[in-house]
Amino acid sequence: MRHTFVARRHALQQAEHGTGKPFDENKALAMKLSGKSALVLGGGTGIGRAAAVSLAREGCRVAVAGRREEKLQETARQWTGEPPMVTHTVDVGDRQDVEALFAWLAENFGPVDIMVNSAGVNVSQRTMADLRPEDWEKLLRINASGAYYCMHAVLPQMRERGDGVIINVSSIAGKRASLLGGVGYSAAKFAMTALGMTASLEDGPQHGIRISTVCPGEVNTPILENRPVPVSDEHKARILQPEDVAEAILLIATLPPRAHIPELIIKPTHQEYA
Ligand SMILES: NC(=O)c1ccc[n+]([C@@H]2O[C@H](COP(=O)([O-])OP(=O)(O)OC[C@H]3O[C@@H](n4cnc5c(N)ncnc54)[C@H](OP(=O)(O)O)[C@@H]3O)[C@@H](O)[C@H]2O)c1
């Protein structure tokens, strides 16, 4: 439709303004998420930030949420096109805070077509012998309950529309026992994987909602700073980069409503997965 094309064209012109690249009219026509809106939890850094920028480049209106406003603002500044990204702080592990975020979105942003849950944490003392009970609770609260609270908040509006995409960023540690991730993180990520896969069985066939679980291997993001053994620059360069996972997220988000990827595993070529 003509007005959609004009909006796409405007978004692309804004995005490429000042980059020195010639404006590509065919690319404007090809933007797949024009008219859609996305919420990216954990959008202030790492995979969430890369996903937020990729979704915006594809014509999507994007809101990013996380605990640190300054990180959300940094992400928002990486997108100079139209419409600008909006930001809102949230602790996904706090049910009231999640409800407040969704009330704000309803008032200021509108419906959420695509929700990417990339909020997650790990701790440095992660073996069974070293893991502290308070860290176990934190890992479950943020990685597992946080995903549940956000899905619980977004699903009613998606069911009403009979449409929606939810992409939960779990981990290979949520598929296979992993000493690298540690016991608490693995338990929380297994829970997150089970949550998405099971909810998908209900809301896919009944309501046309596509819930995907993305399970990355090692990715070069700030979460690595919590590793018990520091990660070398050489290793960081060899593993996945946040943009690689963002590509997978974008693929899921841009497929037609008839196509659903329940689970996607993406890993560095040199990492074992058996
Ligand atoms: N990097 C890897 O090797 C790897 C591998 C597999 C899976 N993953 C998963 O990928 C997801 C993204 O992580 P990442 O690698 O991109 O690391 P990251 O850069 O540390 O991103 C995690 C994001 O989650 C946000 N967050 C943490 N706790 C939160 C809370 N309670 N409420 C709201 N937001 C919260 C953080 O922002 P604030 O601190 O500002 O809240 C941060 O922006 C995580 O779920 C992680 O477990 C990562």
PDBQT file of the ligand as one rigid body, heavy atoms in Angstrom, charges set to zero:
ROOT
HETATM    1  N1  LIG A 301      26.532 -14.236  26.030  1.00  0.00    +0.000 N 
HETATM    2  C1  LIG A 301      26.372 -15.553  26.040  1.00  0.00    +0.000 C 
HETATM    3  O1  LIG A 301      27.362 -16.312  25.946  1.00  0.00    +0.000 OA
HETATM    4  C2  LIG A 301      25.013 -16.138  26.134  1.00  0.00    +0.000 A 
HETATM    5  C3  LIG A 301      24.839 -17.471  25.740  1.00  0.00    +0.000 A 
HETATM    6  C4  LIG A 301      23.584 -18.038  25.815  1.00  0.00    +0.000 A 
HETATM    7  C5  LIG A 301      22.521 -17.312  26.279  1.00  0.00    +0.000 A 
HETATM    8  N2  LIG A 301      22.702 -16.014  26.679  1.00  0.00    +0.000 N 
HETATM    9  C6  LIG A 301      21.542 -15.285  27.172  1.00  0.00    +0.000 C 
HETATM   10  O2  LIG A 301      21.286 -14.211  26.323  1.00  0.00    +0.000 OA
HETATM   11  C7  LIG A 301      20.544 -13.220  27.032  1.00  0.00    +0.000 C 
HETATM   12  C8  LIG A 301      21.191 -11.869  26.769  1.00  0.00    +0.000 C 
HETATM   13  O3  LIG A 301      22.448 -11.847  27.403  1.00  0.00    +0.000 OA
HETATM   14  P1  LIG A 301      23.717 -11.176  26.742  1.00  0.00    +0.000 P 
HETATM   15  O4  LIG A 301      24.667 -12.248  26.424  1.00  0.00    +0.000 OA
HETATM   16  O5  LIG A 301      23.322 -10.239  25.692  1.00  0.00    +0.000 OA
HETATM   17  O6  LIG A 301      24.343 -10.436  28.011  1.00  0.00    +0.000 OA
HETATM   18  P2  LIG A 301      24.115  -8.972  28.560  1.00  0.00    +0.000 P 
HETATM   19  O7  LIG A 301      24.717  -8.005  27.641  1.00  0.00    +0.000 OA
HETATM   20  O8  LIG A 301      24.565  -8.990  29.964  1.00  0.00    +0.000 OA
HETATM   21  O9  LIG A 301      22.541  -8.778  28.480  1.00  0.00    +0.000 OA
HETATM   22  C9  LIG A 301      21.653  -9.100  29.503  1.00  0.00    +0.000 C 
HETATM   23  C10 LIG A 301      20.676  -7.954  29.607  1.00  0.00    +0.000 C 
HETATM   24  O10 LIG A 301      19.666  -8.301  30.545  1.00  0.00    +0.000 OA
HETATM   25  C11 LIG A 301      19.373  -7.174  31.327  1.00  0.00    +0.000 C 
HETATM   26  N3  LIG A 301      18.879  -7.630  32.616  1.00  0.00    +0.000 N 
HETATM   27  C12 LIG A 301      19.536  -8.373  33.537  1.00  0.00    +0.000 A 
HETATM   28  N4  LIG A 301      18.768  -8.562  34.611  1.00  0.00    +0.000 NA
HETATM   29  C13 LIG A 301      17.605  -7.922  34.362  1.00  0.00    +0.000 A 
HETATM   30  C14 LIG A 301      16.431  -7.731  35.107  1.00  0.00    +0.000 A 
HETATM   31  N5  LIG A 301      16.272  -8.236  36.334  1.00  0.00    +0.000 N 
HETATM   32  N6  LIG A 301      15.428  -7.003  34.557  1.00  0.00    +0.000 NA
HETATM   33  C15 LIG A 301      15.560  -6.476  33.315  1.00  0.00    +0.000 A 
HETATM   34  N7  LIG A 301      16.660  -6.621  32.572  1.00  0.00    +0.000 NA
HETATM   35  C16 LIG A 301      17.660  -7.332  33.093  1.00  0.00    +0.000 A 
HETATM   36  C17 LIG A 301      20.699  -6.423  31.461  1.00  0.00    +0.000 C 
HETATM   37  O11 LIG A 301      20.509  -5.030  31.658  1.00  0.00    +0.000 OA
HETATM   38  P3  LIG A 301      20.413  -4.388  33.119  1.00  0.00    +0.000 P 
HETATM   39  O12 LIG A 301      21.534  -4.960  33.921  1.00  0.00    +0.000 OA
HETATM   40  O13 LIG A 301      20.525  -2.929  32.860  1.00  0.00    +0.000 OA
HETATM   41  O14 LIG A 301      19.064  -4.776  33.633  1.00  0.00    +0.000 OA
HETATM   42  C18 LIG A 301      21.342  -6.679  30.111  1.00  0.00    +0.000 C 
HETATM   43  O15 LIG A 301      21.050  -5.644  29.206  1.00  0.00    +0.000 OA
HETATM   44  C19 LIG A 301      20.581 -13.628  28.496  1.00  0.00    +0.000 C 
HETATM   45  O16 LIG A 301      19.364 -14.244  28.839  1.00  0.00    +0.000 OA
HETATM   46  C20 LIG A 301      21.686 -14.648  28.538  1.00  0.00    +0.000 C 
HETATM   47  O17 LIG A 301      21.492 -15.576  29.584  1.00  0.00    +0.000 OA
HETATM   48  C21 LIG A 301      23.916 -15.419  26.602  1.00  0.00    +0.000 A 
ENDROOT
TORSDOF 0
